[in-house]
Amino acid sequence: MVDIDEGIVAFDPSGTGQTGYFYFVNWENYEFGTITGENSVEHGESINSLIKTKQPKYVAWESSNILKMKYANADYMETVYLAGIIPFICCINNISSDNCWTVNNLEVYSKVKDRKIGGLEQKLIQGKLGRPKNTFFFQNKAITEHEADALAVFFILWTRILKRLWIGKKINEIVNEPKLKRYNSLIRKSKRNLLNNKKV
């Protein structure tokens, strides 16, 4: 099990375009970023550098869209290569890692649409020219589509693989009220038991 303050990085890989990432230590210390490069090797080098700098204890990446694609152009192949490079980088750096699958992604994006991932939403923003553009925001900060995808990967890791409650500002959107009350009740009970054991 990964401790909250040990560090997690989630990637939305792209071999030739933009690889979005979400680096998480706790809800007071996290960041979004985008990696660019002409091929999977350049992306891989940047990811390796990021991992060496941040030294996370867990890495997650999205592979479902790659696996379900029915065509294989140059961009697709570079993304496939990068999906193999990421776990290799984790292996040589002795970091635990996991990938995320299509069925969960479909559920995640339905939650984004219904505003059920706490803190993440889409807004129509009017630029200087053209039509208003759909823009992602997390905790009221604008992020790119690839960074939002990386956050979705983290959401899957956090709630489905690590079995943790989403602890953003809008926890009630992801945990219904009865479950939240029961969770808080269990926390209080655990604290009371701990204090009683200390007294003995």
C-alpha positions in Angstrom: 0.0 0.0 0.0 1.3 3.5 -0.9 1.4 6.2 1.8 -0.3 9.4 0.8 2.9 11.5 1.3 5.2 9.2 -0.6 4.5 10.6 -4.0 2.5 9.3 -7.1 2.9 10.2 -10.8 0.1 9.4 -13.3 0.7 9.7 -17.0 -1.4 10.0 -20.1 1.2 8.9 -22.7 1.7 10.1 -26.2 4.7 9.1 -28.3 4.7 12.1 -30.6 2.3 14.7 -29.2 1.9 15.7 -25.5 2.2 13.4 -22.6 0.2 14.8 -19.6 1.2 14.0 -16.1 -0.2 14.6 -12.6 2.2 14.5 -9.6 0.7 14.0 -6.2 2.1 14.1 -2.7 -1.0 15.3 -0.9 -3.9 17.7 -1.6 -1.7 20.6 -0.6 1.2 19.5 -2.7 0.5 18.4 -6.3 1.2 19.6 -9.8 0.2 19.1 -13.4 2.6 19.2 -16.4 3.0 18.3 -20.0 5.9 16.6 -21.8 6.6 17.1 -25.4 8.9 15.4 -27.9 9.2 14.1 -31.5 9.2 10.4 -30.6 8.8 7.9 -27.8 12.5 8.0 -26.9 12.4 11.8 -26.3 9.2 11.4 -24.2 10.8 8.5 -22.3 13.9 10.4 -21.5 11.8 13.3 -20.1 9.7 10.9 -18.1 12.8 9.2 -16.7 14.2 12.6 -15.8 10.9 13.6 -14.1 10.9 10.3 -12.1 14.5 10.8 -11.0 13.7 14.3 -9.9 10.4 13.6 -8.1 11.3 10.2 -6.8 7.7 8.9 -6.6 6.9 5.6 -4.9 4.2 4.7 -7.5 3.6 5.4 -11.2 0.4 4.8 -13.2 -0.2 5.2 -16.9 -3.1 4.9 -19.3 -3.0 2.1 -21.9 -6.6 1.3 -22.7 -7.0 3.7 -25.6 -3.8 2.4 -27.1 -5.0 -1.2 -26.9 -8.4 -0.6 -28.4 -7.2 1.4 -31.4 -7.8 -0.4 -34.8 -5.3 1.5 -36.8 -1.5 1.6 -36.6 0.1 4.8 -38.0 3.4 6.2 -36.9 1.9 8.2 -34.0 0.1 5.1 -32.8 3.3 3.0 -32.8 5.3 5.6 -30.9 2.6 5.7 -28.3 2.7 1.9 -28.0 6.5 2.1 -27.6 6.1 4.7 -24.8 3.5 2.5 -23.1 6.3 -0.1 -22.9 9.0 2.3 -21.9 7.2 3.7 -18.9 7.0 0.3 -16.9 10.6 -0.3 -18.0 11.7 3.0 -16.5 9.8 2.1 -13.3 11.5 -1.3 -13.2 15.1 0.1 -13.4 14.2 2.7 -10.8 12.6 0.2 -8.5 9.2 1.9 -8.5 5.9 0.1 -8.3 3.6 0.8 -11.3 0.3 -0.1 -12.8 -1.8 0.7 -15.9 -5.4 1.6 -16.3 -8.0 0.0 -18.6 -10.8 1.0 -20.9 -13.8 0.0 -18.8 -12.6 2.2 -16.0 -11.8 5.1 -18.3 -15.3 5.0 -19.8 -16.7 5.2 -16.3 -14.3 8.0 -15.3 -15.3 10.2 -18.3 -19.0 9.7 -17.5 -18.2 11.0 -14.0 -16.3 14.0 -15.5 -19.4 14.8 -17.6 -21.6 14.5 -14.6 -19.2 16.4 -12.5 -18.6 13.5 -10.1 -14.9 13.7 -9.8 -14.4 16.3 -7.0 -12.7 19.4 -8.2 -12.6 18.5 -11.9 -15.0 20.2 -14.4 -15.3 21.6 -17.9 -16.2 25.2 -18.8 -16.8 26.9 -22.1 -14.2 29.7 -22.4 -14.4 32.4 -25.0 -11.1 33.2 -26.6 -10.2 36.3 -28.6 -11.3 34.6 -31.8 -13.7 31.8 -32.9 -16.2 29.8 -30.9 -16.0 29.2 -27.1 -13.7 26.3 -26.2 -14.2 23.5 -23.7 -11.5 23.9 -21.1 -10.8 21.6 -18.1 -10.4 23.1 -14.6 -9.2 21.4 -11.5 -9.7 23.2 -8.2 -10.5 26.3 -10.4 -7.2 26.1 -12.2 -7.1 25.6 -16.0 -5.4 22.4 -17.1 -4.9 20.9 -20.6 -6.9 17.9 -21.9 -3.9 15.7 -21.5 -3.4 16.8 -17.9 -7.0 16.1 -17.2 -6.5 12.6 -18.7 -3.6 12.1 -16.4 -5.8 13.1 -13.4 -8.4 10.6 -14.6 -5.6 7.9 -14.5 -4.8 9.0 -11.0 -8.5 8.8 -10.0 -8.6 5.2 -11.2 -5.4 4.3 -9.4 -6.5 6.1 -6.2 -10.1 4.8 -6.0 -10.0 1.5 -7.8 -6.5 0.0 -7.4 -5.5 1.6 -4.0 -9.1 1.5 -2.7 -9.0 5.0 -1.3 -11.6 7.7 -0.9 -11.3 10.7 -3.2 -10.2 13.4 -0.8 -10.6 16.5 -3.0 -12.7 19.4 -1.9 -15.9 17.8 -3.1 -15.8 14.5 -1.4 -19.6 14.3 -1.2 -19.7 14.1 -5.0 -17.9 10.8 -5.0 -19.0 9.3 -1.7 -22.7 9.5 -0.9 -23.8 10.9 2.5 -24.6 7.6 4.3 -21.2 6.1 3.3 -19.4 9.3 4.3 -21.1 9.3 7.7 -20.2 5.6 8.2 -16.6 6.3 7.2 -16.3 9.2 9.7 -17.9 7.0 12.4 -15.3 4.3 11.8 -12.5 6.8 12.0 -13.9 8.2 15.4 -14.3 4.6 16.7 -10.7 3.7 15.7 -9.4 6.8 17.5 -11.4 5.9 20.7 -10.0 2.3 20.6 -6.5 3.6 20.2 -6.9 6.0 23.2 -8.4 3.2 25.3 -5.5 0.9 24.5 -3.0 3.5 25.5 -4.8 4.0 28.9 -4.5 0.2 29.6 
